[in-house]
Structures are given as structure tokens and as C-alpha cells.
Amino acid sequence: MIACFVTGTDTGVGKTLSSCALLHALARHHRRVVGMKPVASGAEPDGQGGWANEDSLALRAASTLVVPPQLDNPVLLPDPVSPHIAAERAGVTVQLAPILQAYQQLAVQADAVVVEGAGGWQVPLSPQLRIADLAVALQLPVVLVVGLRLGCINHALLTADAIRASGLPLAGWIASRVDPQMREPEANLAYLRQHLRAPLLADIPWQAQPDARAVPVQLPPAWQ
């Protein structure tokens, strides 16, 4: 079973688009692929009398394996704010055990699982728990989504160092061109390709209407 954990240099850098692109790419090689959003902040009506998160809905649409919501999004918090604040407002404490149990159930059903984090690597889930702790508990290789905009080199290198310091491998990174007005994007991209010391899996252009199916992804050989 193939699995990875997708994190980003910041919030709003294209993690969900990148995760969906990875799912579509994996589906060309594997029959049962599924996305997972362990902790999601911000709920909206799902059209079926319940509630769902926008990111979770996108991951489900890109998955080929249909699973119950409690498996692909075990923690759904109503308010669209930082998860630790959303959890406090909802009167809940995010804990690792239910998330790990949900992931294990996905892992026995799927050929490939793409787990999307929330925000960046150090986003808190509770006073004692951060996204990095979740990734370490899952023991998955990490894909880093870099939002190409001013300051991205610093954010990318700091995040890559933190991922490696946690003991997890950086399996690859994705360039996400989130700022169409960015100056010198190619020079920034060239520097990151030289210094991140991980393969570039995709270079996602800025899109007014993002389409994950149209993103060319170069999967690591072991994932094909």
C-alpha cells in the first residue's frame, strides 16, 4: 500500500489541488485510491442533510474508493479558523488515536492513500498537538507544496528542514504558482530545485478555475 502526507509552506498554497492531482495520478496506476483529511476546519451543507468540509469534498471527488465520512475526515470542526481554535470553540480536543484508527481502516481497503494536512507543518491541532506530530504518528513520507510567491524560498527551506528533523523523508515537492504577479518565479523555482534536495513532482500553473485532472504529476517510481 502506497501512502503519503501532504503539507504546505502555508495556508492557501494549493495543498488540496495538489492532493487531488496526486490522487488522479495514482489512479492511473492503482485501482483503489482514497484521500484523507484527518482534521478539517470549516463545514458546509453537503447536500445530503449533513455537513462536510470543502477540502474533504474535493478529495472525495478525486478518489476512486468511496468510504464513510468518519474514515476520510474523522475530525470535522465547524468554524473556518485554525484547528486548535475551532476545536476549542466546538468543545472538543483533537486526539491522535481516532485519526490513526481511521487511517488504518483506509489502509487495509486502499491501494494508495493521500493524507492532506491542515495549513503548514507547525499548525496546532490542540495545545499539545501539531500537524507535524500527526505526520510523525502516521510515519508517512511527506510531499511539500510550495506556494510560489515572495518569501517562498525561506518558507520552503525551513519546512523541509523541519520535516527531515522529525525523522520523516521528504518524498518530493510540488510548486504551486499561487501568485500570477510574482516577480522572478523561474529564478525562485530554479533555486528551490537545487536546494530542496527532493524531486519536483509537479509544477502547477496559476489557474482561475483549478483542474486537478489537468496537472501533470511525475510520481516517484516506487509509487507507480
BELDA-V318757 format. One record per helix or strand. SS is the DSSP state (a for helix, b for strand). FROM is the first residue (numbers start at 1). LEN is the number of residues. If there is no record, write none. Layout:
ss=[SS SS]
from=[FROM FROM]
len=[LEN LEN]
This chain:
ss=[b a b b b b a a b a a b b b a b a b a b a a]
from=[2 15 33 39 44 51 54 69 75 83 96 112 124 129 131 141 152 170 185 200 212 221]
len=[7 13 4 3 2 2 9 4 3 8 14 9 3 2 8 7 14 7 11 5 3 3]
